[in-house]
Amino acid sequence: MTLSAVATLPLLSMTEALPGFPGHRDYVLVTADGDGRLFWLQSMAPEGPRFLAIDPGRYFPDYAPALPPAVCADLELDDPTQARLYCLVTVPAEGPAAATANLRAPLVVNPANWRSSQVVLLDGSHPIRRPLRR
């Protein structure tokens, strides 16, 4: 994908860099499959990181974590229900059938200003590795 192809997508501005990637705060979400079930969270920096992500509501309809008020304030999110959530996906060596989503640390996006942050939820009911297939 060329830079011009992603330039028209909203730029996600991370309030804090993702753990392990301190030099990368600007990303775009690019559909990875054409139907909105899989996305690439792609750094805008040349040679920057790229992560596979999902909209958890499409896979886990009951997923509705409580967002910390400090995160909502940082993202200028007046109504937490308006946030868009994305979860990073891990595809292990066993292949895509064993892929898992990190429901404990969703990426929270304010669609009004595209400010975003990865939030580590304190609620232990959301697993770090939830299988995408049941």
C-alpha positions in Angstrom: 0.0 0.0 0.0 1.4 3.4 -0.9 1.5 6.4 1.4 -0.9 8.2 -0.9 -3.5 5.4 -0.5 -3.5 5.8 3.3 -3.3 9.6 3.4 -7.0 10.0 3.0 -7.7 7.9 6.1 -8.1 9.6 9.4 -4.8 9.9 11.3 -4.9 8.3 14.7 -2.9 10.4 17.1 -1.8 8.3 20.1 -1.7 10.2 23.4 1.1 7.8 24.4 3.2 5.5 22.3 2.4 1.8 22.3 4.6 -0.2 24.7 7.9 -1.1 23.0 7.4 1.5 20.2 8.3 4.9 21.7 9.0 6.7 18.5 5.6 5.9 16.9 2.5 7.9 17.7 0.8 8.5 14.4 -1.1 5.6 12.8 -3.9 4.8 10.3 -6.4 2.0 10.4 -6.5 0.2 7.0 -8.9 -2.5 6.2 -7.1 -5.8 5.8 -9.9 -7.9 4.4 -12.3 -5.7 2.6 -15.3 -6.4 4.9 -14.2 -4.5 8.0 -13.5 -7.6 10.2 -9.7 -7.2 10.1 -7.6 -4.0 10.1 -3.9 -3.1 10.0 -2.9 -0.5 12.6 -0.1 1.0 10.5 2.5 3.5 11.7 2.9 6.5 9.4 6.6 6.4 9.9 8.7 4.7 7.1 9.5 1.1 8.3 7.3 1.7 11.3 5.3 -1.1 13.0 2.1 -2.6 11.8 -0.3 -4.5 14.0 -3.3 -6.7 13.1 -6.5 -5.4 14.8 -10.2 -6.2 15.1 -13.3 -4.4 16.1 -14.1 -6.6 19.1 -17.9 -6.0 18.8 -17.9 -8.0 15.5 -16.3 -11.0 17.3 -17.5 -10.6 20.9 -20.9 -8.9 21.0 -20.9 -8.8 24.8 -17.5 -7.0 25.0 -18.2 -3.6 26.7 -15.4 -2.6 29.0 -15.7 0.3 31.4 -13.3 3.0 30.2 -11.5 4.8 33.0 -12.6 8.5 33.3 -9.0 9.7 33.0 -8.7 8.0 29.6 -11.9 9.6 28.4 -10.7 13.0 29.6 -7.3 12.5 27.9 -9.1 11.6 24.6 -11.6 14.4 25.0 -14.3 11.8 24.9 -17.5 13.2 26.5 -19.5 10.0 26.1 -17.6 6.7 26.5 -20.2 4.9 24.5 -19.1 6.9 21.4 -15.6 5.5 21.6 -14.4 3.1 18.9 -12.6 0.1 20.3 -10.0 -2.1 18.5 -8.1 -5.0 19.9 -4.7 -6.2 18.7 -4.5 -9.7 17.4 -1.7 -12.3 17.8 -1.3 -15.0 15.2 0.9 -17.7 16.6 3.1 -20.1 14.8 0.3 -22.6 14.7 -1.5 -20.3 12.2 -4.6 -18.1 11.9 -6.9 -20.7 13.4 -5.2 -20.2 16.7 -5.3 -16.3 16.5 -6.2 -14.5 19.7 -7.3 -11.0 20.6 -6.1 -8.9 23.5 -9.3 -7.8 25.2 -7.4 -6.6 28.3 -5.7 -3.7 26.4 -8.0 -2.2 23.8 -7.1 0.7 21.6 -9.7 3.4 22.3 -10.4 6.0 19.6 -12.4 9.2 19.9 -14.0 9.4 16.4 -14.6 13.1 16.8 -10.9 14.0 16.9 -9.1 10.7 16.2 -7.2 10.9 19.5 -6.4 7.4 20.6 -4.8 5.4 23.4 -4.2 1.8 24.3 -5.8 1.2 27.7 -4.8 -1.6 30.0 -8.0 -2.5 31.8 -7.8 -3.2 35.5 -10.9 -5.5 35.3 -9.5 -9.0 35.1 -12.6 -10.4 33.4 -11.1 -9.5 30.0 -8.4 -11.9 28.9 -5.2 -11.0 27.2 -5.5 -13.9 24.8 -9.1 -14.7 23.8 -9.4 -17.0 20.8 -11.1 -15.5 17.8 -12.6 -18.9 16.9 -14.9 -20.6 19.3 
